Structure formats: C-alpha cells, structure tokens
Amino acid sequence: MAGLTAMPRWLLVIAIGSFLLLGLVLSDSFAWLGAFFLLLVAAFLGWLLALSWPLLSGGRRFIRLLVVLALIGLAFYKVTGRL
C-alpha cells in the first residue's frame, strides 16, 4: 500500500488501463497473455472491492463484484479460445 501511495496517481490509472486494453486486444497465439492481463486487472479491482466492502451498500457491492466476475469470465474465454 505504501508503494501505491508513493507513485504518481496517473501512473496507476495508465497501467491498469493499458493492462485492460492489452487483455482485450491480444488474441490468437497471445490469448493466454491477454487472459493474464485481464486477471491482473480483476485482481486489482477485487482488492479494491475487498478494501471498500464494509463501506458499500448492497447494490454497489453487487455491481463491483459483477465487474470482477465478468473480467474473470472474459479471461476464461480467452484461454479456452472462445473469444
């Protein structure tokens, strides 16, 4: 956590956005790498969800959990070659 607060905020946004873009774009023989990037984004968002869980209402928890699960599902489809 101390490392995240020490780096510039824009760097984290650019990194997560780049991982998401690469995860969605990479296909064919690099689909496994795209799935890896999607799982990295899902892990980061899941970590943020776990940190904010006590403060969120039921609807907000559901939507954020749905986003994390959707990223995991996309990564699964990338690895199996269906996407």
DRENKOL-617332 format. One record per residue: residue number from 1; residue in one letter; x, y, z of N, C-alpha, C in turn. Coordinates in steps of 0.2 Angstrom, whole numbers, plus 2048, in hexadecimal, padded with zeros to 3 digits. Last residue first. Layout:
BEGIN
<vokol><n>NUM</n><res>A</res><n_xx>X</n_xx><n_yy>Y</n_yy><n_zz>Z</n_zz><ca_xx>X</ca_xx><ca_yy>Y</ca_yy><ca_zz>Z</ca_zz><c_xx>X</c_xx><c_yy>Y</c_yy><c_zz>Z</c_zz></vokol>
...
***
This chain:
BEGIN
<vokol><n>83</n><res>L</res><n_xx>7BE</n_xx><n_yy>7AD</n_yy><n_zz>777</n_zz><ca_xx>7BD</ca_xx><ca_yy>7B4</ca_yy><ca_zz>776</ca_zz><c_xx>7C3</c_xx><c_yy>7B7</c_yy><c_zz>772</c_zz></vokol>
<vokol><n>82</n><res>R</res><n_xx>7C1</n_xx><n_yy>7A0</n_yy><n_zz>779</n_zz><ca_xx>7BA</ca_xx><ca_yy>7A1</ca_yy><ca_zz>777</ca_zz><c_xx>7B9</c_xx><c_yy>7A9</c_yy><c_zz>775</c_zz></vokol>
<vokol><n>81</n><res>G</res><n_xx>7CD</n_xx><n_yy>79B</n_yy><n_zz>77E</n_zz><ca_xx>7CD</ca_xx><ca_yy>79D</ca_yy><ca_zz>777</ca_zz><c_xx>7C6</c_xx><c_yy>79E</c_yy><c_zz>775</c_zz></vokol>
<vokol><n>80</n><res>T</res><n_xx>7D0</n_xx><n_yy>79A</n_yy><n_zz>78C</n_zz><ca_xx>7CD</ca_xx><ca_yy>794</ca_yy><ca_zz>788</ca_zz><c_xx>7CC</c_xx><c_yy>795</c_yy><c_zz>781</c_zz></vokol>
<vokol><n>79</n><res>V</res><n_xx>7D5</n_xx><n_yy>7A7</n_yy><n_zz>78F</n_zz><ca_xx>7D9</ca_xx><ca_yy>7A1</ca_yy><ca_zz>78F</ca_zz><c_xx>7D6</c_xx><c_yy>79B</c_yy><c_zz>78B</c_zz></vokol>
<vokol><n>78</n><res>K</res><n_xx>7C9</n_xx><n_yy>7AF</n_yy><n_zz>78D</n_zz><ca_xx>7D0</ca_xx><ca_yy>7B0</ca_yy><ca_zz>789</ca_zz><c_xx>7D4</c_xx><c_yy>7AA</c_yy><c_zz>789</c_zz></vokol>
<vokol><n>77</n><res>Y</res><n_xx>7C1</n_xx><n_yy>7AA</n_yy><n_zz>796</n_zz><ca_xx>7BF</ca_xx><ca_yy>7A9</ca_yy><ca_zz>78F</ca_zz><c_xx>7C5</c_xx><c_yy>7AA</c_yy><c_zz>78B</c_zz></vokol>
<vokol><n>76</n><res>F</res><n_xx>7C8</n_xx><n_yy>7AE</n_yy><n_zz>7A2</n_zz><ca_xx>7C6</ca_xx><ca_yy>7A7</ca_yy><ca_zz>7A1</ca_zz><c_xx>7C5</c_xx><c_yy>7A6</c_yy><c_zz>799</c_zz></vokol>
<vokol><n>75</n><res>A</res><n_xx>7C7</n_xx><n_yy>7BC</n_yy><n_zz>7A0</n_zz><ca_xx>7CE</ca_xx><ca_yy>7B9</ca_yy><ca_zz>7A0</ca_zz><c_xx>7CD</c_xx><c_yy>7B1</c_yy><c_zz>79F</c_zz></vokol>
<vokol><n>74</n><res>L</res><n_xx>7B9</n_xx><n_yy>7BE</n_yy><n_zz>7A2</n_zz><ca_xx>7BC</ca_xx><ca_yy>7BF</ca_yy><ca_zz>79B</ca_zz><c_xx>7C3</c_xx><c_yy>7BC</c_yy><c_zz>79B</c_zz></vokol>
<vokol><n>73</n><res>G</res><n_xx>7B8</n_xx><n_yy>7BA</n_yy><n_zz>7AF</n_zz><ca_xx>7B5</ca_xx><ca_yy>7B6</ca_yy><ca_zz>7AA</ca_zz><c_xx>7B8</c_xx><c_yy>7B7</c_yy><c_zz>7A3</c_zz></vokol>
<vokol><n>72</n><res>I</res><n_xx>7BF</n_xx><n_yy>7C4</n_yy><n_zz>7B5</n_zz><ca_xx>7C1</ca_xx><ca_yy>7BD</ca_yy><ca_zz>7B6</ca_zz><c_xx>7BE</c_xx><c_yy>7B9</c_yy><c_zz>7B1</c_zz></vokol>
<vokol><n>71</n><res>L</res><n_xx>7B7</n_xx><n_yy>7CF</n_yy><n_zz>7B2</n_zz><ca_xx>7BE</ca_xx><ca_yy>7CE</ca_yy><ca_zz>7AF</ca_zz><c_xx>7C1</c_xx><c_yy>7C7</c_yy><c_zz>7B0</c_zz></vokol>
<vokol><n>70</n><res>A</res><n_xx>7AB</n_xx><n_yy>7CB</n_yy><n_zz>7B9</n_zz><ca_xx>7AB</ca_xx><ca_yy>7CB</ca_yy><ca_zz>7B1</ca_zz><c_xx>7B2</c_xx><c_yy>7CB</c_yy><c_zz>7AE</c_zz></vokol>
<vokol><n>69</n><res>L</res><n_xx>7AF</n_xx><n_yy>7CC</n_yy><n_zz>7C6</n_zz><ca_xx>7AD</ca_xx><ca_yy>7C5</ca_yy><ca_zz>7C3</ca_zz><c_xx>7AD</c_xx><c_yy>7C5</c_yy><c_zz>7BC</c_zz></vokol>
<vokol><n>68</n><res>V</res><n_xx>7B1</n_xx><n_yy>7DA</n_yy><n_zz>7C7</n_zz><ca_xx>7B7</ca_xx><ca_yy>7D5</ca_yy><ca_zz>7C8</ca_zz><c_xx>7B5</c_xx><c_yy>7CE</c_yy><c_zz>7C5</c_zz></vokol>
<vokol><n>67</n><res>V</res><n_xx>7A4</n_xx><n_yy>7DE</n_yy><n_zz>7C4</n_zz><ca_xx>7A9</ca_xx><ca_yy>7E0</ca_yy><ca_zz>7C0</ca_zz><c_xx>7AF</c_xx><c_yy>7DB</c_yy><c_zz>7C0</c_zz></vokol>
<vokol><n>66</n><res>L</res><n_xx>79D</n_xx><n_yy>7D8</n_yy><n_zz>7CF</n_zz><ca_xx>79B</ca_xx><ca_yy>7D6</ca_yy><ca_zz>7C8</ca_zz><c_xx>7A1</c_xx><c_yy>7D8</c_yy><c_zz>7C3</c_zz></vokol>
<vokol><n>65</n><res>L</res><n_xx>7A2</n_xx><n_yy>7E0</n_yy><n_zz>7D9</n_zz><ca_xx>7A4</ca_xx><ca_yy>7D9</ca_yy><ca_zz>7D9</ca_zz><c_xx>7A2</c_xx><c_yy>7D6</c_yy><c_zz>7D2</c_zz></vokol>
<vokol><n>64</n><res>R</res><n_xx>79C</n_xx><n_yy>7EC</n_yy><n_zz>7D6</n_zz><ca_xx>7A4</ca_xx><ca_yy>7EB</ca_yy><ca_zz>7D6</ca_zz><c_xx>7A6</c_xx><c_yy>7E4</c_yy><c_zz>7D6</c_zz></vokol>
<vokol><n>63</n><res>I</res><n_xx>78F</n_xx><n_yy>7E9</n_yy><n_zz>7D8</n_zz><ca_xx>791</ca_xx><ca_yy>7EB</ca_yy><ca_zz>7D1</ca_zz><c_xx>799</c_xx><c_yy>7EA</c_yy><c_zz>7D1</c_zz></vokol>
<vokol><n>62</n><res>F</res><n_xx>78E</n_xx><n_yy>7E5</n_yy><n_zz>7E5</n_zz><ca_xx>78C</ca_xx><ca_yy>7E0</ca_yy><ca_zz>7E0</ca_zz><c_xx>78F</c_xx><c_yy>7E2</c_yy><c_zz>7D9</c_zz></vokol>
<vokol><n>61</n><res>R</res><n_xx>792</n_xx><n_yy>7F0</n_yy><n_zz>7EC</n_zz><ca_xx>796</ca_xx><ca_yy>7EA</ca_yy><ca_zz>7ED</ca_zz><c_xx>794</c_xx><c_yy>7E6</c_yy><c_zz>7E7</c_zz></vokol>
<vokol><n>60</n><res>R</res><n_xx>787</n_xx><n_yy>7F9</n_yy><n_zz>7E9</n_zz><ca_xx>78E</ca_xx><ca_yy>7FA</ca_yy><ca_zz>7E6</ca_zz><c_xx>793</c_xx><c_yy>7F4</c_yy><c_zz>7E7</c_zz></vokol>
<vokol><n>59</n><res>G</res><n_xx>77D</n_xx><n_yy>7F2</n_yy><n_zz>7EF</n_zz><ca_xx>77D</ca_xx><ca_yy>7F3</ca_yy><ca_zz>7E8</ca_zz><c_xx>784</c_xx><c_yy>7F5</c_yy><c_zz>7E5</c_zz></vokol>
<vokol><n>58</n><res>G</res><n_xx>780</n_xx><n_yy>7F3</n_yy><n_zz>7FD</n_zz><ca_xx>77F</ca_xx><ca_yy>7ED</ca_yy><ca_zz>7FA</ca_zz><c_xx>780</c_xx><c_yy>7ED</c_yy><c_zz>7F2</c_zz></vokol>
<vokol><n>57</n><res>S</res><n_xx>78D</n_xx><n_yy>800</n_yy><n_zz>800</n_zz><ca_xx>787</ca_xx><ca_yy>7FD</ca_yy><ca_zz>801</ca_zz><c_xx>786</c_xx><c_yy>7F6</c_yy><c_zz>7FC</c_zz></vokol>
<vokol><n>56</n><res>L</res><n_xx>79E</n_xx><n_yy>800</n_yy><n_zz>807</n_zz><ca_xx>799</ca_xx><ca_yy>800</ca_yy><ca_zz>802</ca_zz><c_xx>792</c_xx><c_yy>7FD</c_yy><c_zz>803</c_zz></vokol>
<vokol><n>55</n><res>L</res><n_xx>7A7</n_xx><n_yy>7FE</n_yy><n_zz>812</n_zz><ca_xx>7A4</ca_xx><ca_yy>805</ca_yy><ca_zz>811</ca_zz><c_xx>79E</c_xx><c_yy>805</c_yy><c_zz>80B</c_zz></vokol>
<vokol><n>54</n><res>P</res><n_xx>7AC</n_xx><n_yy>7F1</n_yy><n_zz>812</n_zz><ca_xx>7A8</ca_xx><ca_yy>7F3</ca_yy><ca_zz>817</ca_zz><c_xx>7A4</c_xx><c_yy>7FA</c_yy><c_zz>816</c_zz></vokol>
<vokol><n>53</n><res>W</res><n_xx>7B3</n_xx><n_yy>7F1</n_yy><n_zz>805</n_zz><ca_xx>7AD</ca_xx><ca_yy>7ED</ca_yy><ca_zz>806</ca_zz><c_xx>7A9</c_xx><c_yy>7F0</c_yy><c_zz>80C</c_zz></vokol>
<vokol><n>52</n><res>S</res><n_xx>7BF</n_xx><n_yy>7F7</n_yy><n_zz>801</n_zz><ca_xx>7B9</ca_xx><ca_yy>7FB</ca_yy><ca_zz>802</ca_zz><c_xx>7B3</c_xx><c_yy>7F8</c_yy><c_zz>804</c_zz></vokol>
<vokol><n>51</n><res>L</res><n_xx>7C8</n_xx><n_yy>7EC</n_yy><n_zz>800</n_zz><ca_xx>7C9</ca_xx><ca_yy>7F2</ca_yy><ca_zz>805</ca_zz><c_xx>7C3</c_xx><c_yy>7F6</c_yy><c_zz>806</c_zz></vokol>
<vokol><n>50</n><res>A</res><n_xx>7C2</n_xx><n_yy>7E4</n_yy><n_zz>7F7</n_zz><ca_xx>7C3</ca_xx><ca_yy>7E2</ca_yy><ca_zz>7FD</ca_zz><c_xx>7C4</c_xx><c_yy>7E7</c_yy><c_zz>802</c_zz></vokol>
<vokol><n>49</n><res>L</res><n_xx>7C3</n_xx><n_yy>7ED</n_yy><n_zz>7EC</n_zz><ca_xx>7BC</ca_xx><ca_yy>7EB</ca_yy><ca_zz>7EE</ca_zz><c_xx>7BD</c_xx><c_yy>7E8</c_yy><c_zz>7F5</c_zz></vokol>
<vokol><n>48</n><res>L</res><n_xx>7D1</n_xx><n_yy>7ED</n_yy><n_zz>7EA</n_zz><ca_xx>7CD</ca_xx><ca_yy>7F3</ca_yy><ca_zz>7EC</ca_zz><c_xx>7C6</c_xx><c_yy>7F2</c_yy><c_zz>7EE</c_zz></vokol>
<vokol><n>47</n><res>W</res><n_xx>7D2</n_xx><n_yy>7DF</n_yy><n_zz>7E6</n_zz><ca_xx>7D5</ca_xx><ca_yy>7E2</ca_yy><ca_zz>7EC</ca_zz><c_xx>7D2</c_xx><c_yy>7E9</c_yy><c_zz>7EF</c_zz></vokol>
<vokol><n>46</n><res>G</res><n_xx>7CB</n_xx><n_yy>7DF</n_yy><n_zz>7DA</n_zz><ca_xx>7C9</ca_xx><ca_yy>7DB</ca_yy><ca_zz>7E0</ca_zz><c_xx>7CC</c_xx><c_yy>7DD</c_yy><c_zz>7E7</c_zz></vokol>
<vokol><n>45</n><res>L</res><n_xx>7D3</n_xx><n_yy>7E7</n_yy><n_zz>7D3</n_zz><ca_xx>7CC</ca_xx><ca_yy>7EA</ca_yy><ca_zz>7D4</ca_zz><c_xx>7C9</c_xx><c_yy>7E6</c_yy><c_zz>7DA</c_zz></vokol>
<vokol><n>44</n><res>F</res><n_xx>7DE</n_xx><n_yy>7DF</n_yy><n_zz>7D2</n_zz><ca_xx>7DF</ca_xx><ca_yy>7E6</ca_yy><ca_zz>7D5</ca_zz><c_xx>7D8</c_xx><c_yy>7E8</c_yy><c_zz>7D7</c_zz></vokol>
<vokol><n>43</n><res>A</res><n_xx>7D9</n_xx><n_yy>7D4</n_yy><n_zz>7CC</n_zz><ca_xx>7DC</ca_xx><ca_yy>7D3</ca_yy><ca_zz>7D3</ca_zz><c_xx>7DD</c_xx><c_yy>7DA</c_yy><c_zz>7D6</c_zz></vokol>
<vokol><n>42</n><res>A</res><n_xx>7D5</n_xx><n_yy>7D9</n_yy><n_zz>7C0</n_zz><ca_xx>7D0</ca_xx><ca_yy>7D6</ca_yy><ca_zz>7C4</ca_zz><c_xx>7D3</c_xx><c_yy>7D6</c_yy><c_zz>7CB</c_zz></vokol>
<vokol><n>41</n><res>V</res><n_xx>7E2</n_xx><n_yy>7DC</n_yy><n_zz>7BB</n_zz><ca_xx>7DD</ca_xx><ca_yy>7E1</ca_yy><ca_zz>7BC</ca_zz><c_xx>7D8</c_xx><c_yy>7DF</c_yy><c_zz>7C1</c_zz></vokol>
<vokol><n>40</n><res>L</res><n_xx>7E7</n_xx><n_yy>7CF</n_yy><n_zz>7BA</n_zz><ca_xx>7EA</ca_xx><ca_yy>7D4</ca_yy><ca_zz>7BE</ca_zz><c_xx>7E6</c_xx><c_yy>7DA</c_yy><c_zz>7C0</c_zz></vokol>
<vokol><n>39</n><res>L</res><n_xx>7DE</n_xx><n_yy>7C9</n_yy><n_zz>7B1</n_zz><ca_xx>7DE</ca_xx><ca_yy>7C7</ca_yy><ca_zz>7B8</ca_zz><c_xx>7E2</c_xx><c_yy>7CC</c_yy><c_zz>7BC</c_zz></vokol>
<vokol><n>38</n><res>L</res><n_xx>7E2</n_xx><n_yy>7D0</n_yy><n_zz>7A5</n_zz><ca_xx>7DB</ca_xx><ca_yy>7D1</ca_yy><ca_zz>7A8</ca_zz><c_xx>7DB</c_xx><c_yy>7CF</c_yy><c_zz>7AF</c_zz></vokol>
<vokol><n>37</n><res>F</res><n_xx>7EF</n_xx><n_yy>7CB</n_yy><n_zz>7A4</n_zz><ca_xx>7EE</ca_xx><ca_yy>7D3</ca_yy><ca_zz>7A5</ca_zz><c_xx>7E7</c_xx><c_yy>7D4</c_yy><c_zz>7A8</c_zz></vokol>
<vokol><n>36</n><res>F</res><n_xx>7EC</n_xx><n_yy>7BE</n_yy><n_zz>7A1</n_zz><ca_xx>7F0</ca_xx><ca_yy>7C0</ca_yy><ca_zz>7A7</ca_zz><c_xx>7EF</c_xx><c_yy>7C7</c_yy><c_zz>7A9</c_zz></vokol>
<vokol><n>35</n><res>A</res><n_xx>7E5</n_xx><n_yy>7BF</n_yy><n_zz>795</n_zz><ca_xx>7E2</ca_xx><ca_yy>7BC</ca_yy><ca_zz>79B</ca_zz><c_xx>7E5</c_xx><c_yy>7BE</c_yy><c_zz>7A1</c_zz></vokol>
<vokol><n>34</n><res>G</res><n_xx>7F0</n_xx><n_yy>7C3</n_yy><n_zz>78D</n_zz><ca_xx>7EA</ca_xx><ca_yy>7C7</ca_yy><ca_zz>78E</ca_zz><c_xx>7E6</c_xx><c_yy>7C5</c_yy><c_zz>794</c_zz></vokol>
<vokol><n>33</n><res>L</res><n_xx>7F7</n_xx><n_yy>7B8</n_yy><n_zz>78E</n_zz><ca_xx>7FA</ca_xx><ca_yy>7BE</ca_yy><ca_zz>791</ca_zz><c_xx>7F5</c_xx><c_yy>7C3</c_yy><c_zz>792</c_zz></vokol>
<vokol><n>32</n><res>W</res><n_xx>7EF</n_xx><n_yy>7AF</n_yy><n_zz>787</n_zz><ca_xx>7F1</ca_xx><ca_yy>7AD</ca_yy><ca_zz>78E</ca_zz><c_xx>7F4</c_xx><c_yy>7B3</c_yy><c_zz>791</c_zz></vokol>
<vokol><n>31</n><res>A</res><n_xx>7EF</n_xx><n_yy>7B4</n_yy><n_zz>77A</n_zz><ca_xx>7E9</ca_xx><ca_yy>7B5</ca_yy><ca_zz>77E</ca_zz><c_xx>7EA</c_xx><c_yy>7B3</c_yy><c_zz>786</c_zz></vokol>
<vokol><n>30</n><res>F</res><n_xx>7F9</n_xx><n_yy>7B4</n_yy><n_zz>771</n_zz><ca_xx>7FA</ca_xx><ca_yy>7B8</ca_yy><ca_zz>777</ca_zz><c_xx>7F4</c_xx><c_yy>7B9</c_yy><c_zz>77B</c_zz></vokol>
<vokol><n>29</n><res>S</res><n_xx>7F4</n_xx><n_yy>7AD</n_yy><n_zz>766</n_zz><ca_xx>7F9</ca_xx><ca_yy>7AA</ca_yy><ca_zz>76A</ca_zz><c_xx>7FB</c_xx><c_yy>7AE</c_yy><c_zz>770</c_zz></vokol>
<vokol><n>28</n><res>D</res><n_xx>7E5</n_xx><n_yy>7B6</n_yy><n_zz>767</n_zz><ca_xx>7E8</ca_xx><ca_yy>7B0</ca_yy><ca_zz>764</ca_zz><c_xx>7EE</c_xx><c_yy>7AD</c_yy><c_zz>768</c_zz></vokol>
<vokol><n>27</n><res>S</res><n_xx>7E7</n_xx><n_yy>7C6</n_yy><n_zz>76F</n_zz><ca_xx>7E3</ca_xx><ca_yy>7C0</ca_yy><ca_zz>76D</ca_zz><c_xx>7E8</c_xx><c_yy>7BB</c_yy><c_zz>76A</c_zz></vokol>
<vokol><n>26</n><res>L</res><n_xx>7E6</n_xx><n_yy>7D5</n_yy><n_zz>778</n_zz><ca_xx>7EA</ca_xx><ca_yy>7CF</ca_yy><ca_zz>776</ca_zz><c_xx>7E5</c_xx><c_yy>7C9</c_yy><c_zz>775</c_zz></vokol>
<vokol><n>25</n><res>V</res><n_xx>7DB</n_xx><n_yy>7DE</n_yy><n_zz>77C</n_zz><ca_xx>7DD</ca_xx><ca_yy>7DE</ca_yy><ca_zz>775</ca_zz><c_xx>7E1</c_xx><c_yy>7D7</c_yy><c_zz>773</c_zz></vokol>
<vokol><n>24</n><res>L</res><n_xx>7D9</n_xx><n_yy>7DC</n_yy><n_zz>78A</n_zz><ca_xx>7D3</ca_xx><ca_yy>7DC</ca_yy><ca_zz>785</ca_zz><c_xx>7D5</c_xx><c_yy>7DB</c_yy><c_zz>77E</c_zz></vokol>
<vokol><n>23</n><res>G</res><n_xx>7E5</n_xx><n_yy>7DE</n_yy><n_zz>78F</n_zz><ca_xx>7E1</ca_xx><ca_yy>7D8</ca_yy><ca_zz>791</ca_zz><c_xx>7DC</c_xx><c_yy>7D7</c_yy><c_zz>78C</c_zz></vokol>
<vokol><n>22</n><res>L</res><n_xx>7E8</n_xx><n_yy>7EB</n_yy><n_zz>78B</n_zz><ca_xx>7EC</ca_xx><ca_yy>7E5</ca_yy><ca_zz>789</ca_zz><c_xx>7E8</c_xx><c_yy>7DE</c_yy><c_zz>78A</c_zz></vokol>
<vokol><n>21</n><res>L</res><n_xx>7DF</n_xx><n_yy>7F2</n_yy><n_zz>793</n_zz><ca_xx>7DF</ca_xx><ca_yy>7F2</ca_yy><ca_zz>78B</ca_zz><c_xx>7E3</c_xx><c_yy>7EC</c_yy><c_zz>788</c_zz></vokol>
<vokol><n>20</n><res>L</res><n_xx>7E3</n_xx><n_yy>7EE</n_yy><n_zz>7A0</n_zz><ca_xx>7DC</ca_xx><ca_yy>7ED</ca_yy><ca_zz>79D</ca_zz><c_xx>7DC</c_xx><c_yy>7ED</c_yy><c_zz>796</c_zz></vokol>
<vokol><n>19</n><res>F</res><n_xx>7F0</n_xx><n_yy>7F4</n_yy><n_zz>7A0</n_zz><ca_xx>7EF</ca_xx><ca_yy>7EC</ca_yy><ca_zz>7A1</ca_zz><c_xx>7E8</c_xx><c_yy>7EA</c_yy><c_zz>79F</c_zz></vokol>
<vokol><n>18</n><res>S</res><n_xx>7ED</n_xx><n_yy>801</n_yy><n_zz>79E</n_zz><ca_xx>7F1</ca_xx><ca_yy>7FE</ca_yy><ca_zz>799</ca_zz><c_xx>7F0</c_xx><c_yy>7F6</c_yy><c_zz>79A</c_zz></vokol>
<vokol><n>17</n><res>G</res><n_xx>7E5</n_xx><n_yy>804</n_yy><n_zz>7AA</n_zz><ca_xx>7E2</ca_xx><ca_yy>805</ca_yy><ca_zz>7A4</ca_zz><c_xx>7E6</c_xx><c_yy>801</c_yy><c_zz>79E</c_zz></vokol>
<vokol><n>16</n><res>I</res><n_xx>7F0</n_xx><n_yy>801</n_yy><n_zz>7B4</n_zz><ca_xx>7EA</ca_xx><ca_yy>7FD</ca_yy><ca_zz>7B4</ca_zz><c_xx>7E6</c_xx><c_yy>7FE</c_yy><c_zz>7AD</c_zz></vokol>
<vokol><n>15</n><res>A</res><n_xx>7F9</n_xx><n_yy>80C</n_yy><n_zz>7B0</n_zz><ca_xx>7FB</ca_xx><ca_yy>805</ca_yy><ca_zz>7B0</ca_zz><c_xx>7F5</c_xx><c_yy>800</c_yy><c_zz>7B0</c_zz></vokol>
<vokol><n>14</n><res>I</res><n_xx>7F2</n_xx><n_yy>818</n_yy><n_zz>7B1</n_zz><ca_xx>7F4</ca_xx><ca_yy>816</ca_yy><ca_zz>7AA</ca_zz><c_xx>7F6</c_xx><c_yy>80E</c_yy><c_zz>7AA</c_zz></vokol>
<vokol><n>13</n><res>V</res><n_xx>7EF</n_xx><n_yy>817</n_yy><n_zz>7BF</n_zz><ca_xx>7E9</ca_xx><ca_yy>817</ca_yy><ca_zz>7BA</ca_zz><c_xx>7EC</c_xx><c_yy>815</c_yy><c_zz>7B3</c_zz></vokol>
<vokol><n>12</n><res>L</res><n_xx>7FC</n_xx><n_yy>818</n_yy><n_zz>7C4</n_zz><ca_xx>7F8</ca_xx><ca_yy>812</ca_yy><ca_zz>7C5</ca_zz><c_xx>7F2</c_xx><c_yy>812</c_yy><c_zz>7C0</c_zz></vokol>
<vokol><n>11</n><res>L</res><n_xx>800</n_xx><n_yy>824</n_yy><n_zz>7BF</n_zz><ca_xx>804</ca_xx><ca_yy>81E</ca_yy><ca_zz>7BD</ca_zz><c_xx>800</c_xx><c_yy>818</c_yy><c_zz>7BE</c_zz></vokol>
<vokol><n>10</n><res>W</res><n_xx>7F8</n_xx><n_yy>82E</n_yy><n_zz>7C6</n_zz><ca_xx>7F7</ca_xx><ca_yy>82D</ca_yy><ca_zz>7BE</ca_zz><c_xx>7FB</c_xx><c_yy>826</c_yy><c_zz>7BC</c_zz></vokol>
<vokol><n>9</n><res>R</res><n_xx>7FE</n_xx><n_yy>82E</n_yy><n_zz>7D2</n_zz><ca_xx>7F7</ca_xx><ca_yy>82B</ca_yy><ca_zz>7D1</ca_zz><c_xx>7F6</c_xx><c_yy>829</c_yy><c_zz>7CA</c_zz></vokol>
<vokol><n>8</n><res>P</res><n_xx>80F</n_xx><n_yy>829</n_yy><n_zz>7D5</n_zz><ca_xx>80A</ca_xx><ca_yy>82E</ca_yy><ca_zz>7D3</ca_zz><c_xx>804</c_xx><c_yy>82B</c_yy><c_zz>7D1</c_zz></vokol>
<vokol><n>7</n><res>M</res><n_xx>813</n_xx><n_yy>820</n_yy><n_zz>7E4</n_zz><ca_xx>813</ca_xx><ca_yy>821</ca_yy><ca_zz>7DD</ca_zz><c_xx>80E</c_xx><c_yy>826</c_yy><c_zz>7DB</c_zz></vokol>
<vokol><n>6</n><res>A</res><n_xx>810</n_xx><n_yy>81F</n_yy><n_zz>7F1</n_zz><ca_xx>816</ca_xx><ca_yy>822</ca_yy><ca_zz>7EF</ca_zz><c_xx>816</c_xx><c_yy>824</c_yy><c_zz>7E8</c_zz></vokol>
<vokol><n>5</n><res>T</res><n_xx>805</n_xx><n_yy>817</n_yy><n_zz>7F2</n_zz><ca_xx>804</ca_xx><ca_yy>81E</ca_yy><ca_zz>7F4</ca_zz><c_xx>80A</c_xx><c_yy>822</c_yy><c_zz>7F2</c_zz></vokol>
<vokol><n>4</n><res>L</res><n_xx>80A</n_xx><n_yy>80A</n_yy><n_zz>7EF</n_zz><ca_xx>805</ca_xx><ca_yy>80D</ca_yy><ca_zz>7EA</ca_zz><c_xx>804</c_xx><c_yy>815</c_yy><c_zz>7EC</c_zz></vokol>
<vokol><n>3</n><res>G</res><n_xx>813</n_xx><n_yy>808</n_yy><n_zz>7F9</n_zz><ca_xx>815</ca_xx><ca_yy>809</ca_yy><ca_zz>7F2</ca_zz><c_xx>810</c_xx><c_yy>80C</c_yy><c_zz>7EE</c_zz></vokol>
<vokol><n>2</n><res>A</res><n_xx>80A</n_xx><n_yy>806</n_yy><n_zz>804</n_zz><ca_xx>80E</ca_xx><ca_yy>80C</ca_yy><ca_zz>804</ca_zz><c_xx>811</c_xx><c_yy>80D</c_yy><c_zz>7FD</c_zz></vokol>
<vokol><n>1</n><res>M</res><n_xx>804</n_xx><n_yy>7FA</n_yy><n_zz>800</n_zz><ca_xx>800</ca_xx><ca_yy>800</ca_yy><ca_zz>800</ca_zz><c_xx>804</c_xx><c_yy>806</c_yy><c_zz>800</c_zz></vokol>
***
